[in-house]
Structures are given as structure tokens and as C-alpha cells.
Amino acid sequence: MADFCKQCSEQLFGKDFEDLKGLSPQDCLTSDLYAEVLCEGCGATQVDNEGRCIHHEVERHAEQLEKS
């Protein structure tokens, strides 16, 4: 089954299907430790607890990350 980060899911399908949500435990986020995943849109990347791609080297999300 293909999994997509929050941004790719919204961009491709108009909705976040939460494929990668909840993979990073909350206590890890305070230490900047994120789940390493394979998003079918981004490739190998990292996601936060909401399934949002947080890897700044993923060009398709870099602009969105700068705004948040």
C-alpha cells in the first residue's frame, strides 16, 4: 500500500488520509526526533506526529515549511 505525507496527500487527493500520522511519539518530538518514512510523493523523509513532512530538503514542501 502506498503511503503519503500530509502535504502530498492534500496536494494529490485534496484530503489528508493520515497515512503517516502518529508514527513519532510525542516525547520524541520535544527532542527533534522524527519517524523516518517512505512517502510515495517525497521519497525517504521524516514526518512529525501529524504525518507532516518536516524534511527541508524536500523541494516540494520547502516553501510550506518556511511559512509555518
Secondary structure, DSSP 4 states (H G I P E B T S, - for coil): -----HHHHHHHHSS---TTTT-S-HHHHTTT--EEEEETTTEEEEE-TTS-B--TT-HHHHHHHHH-
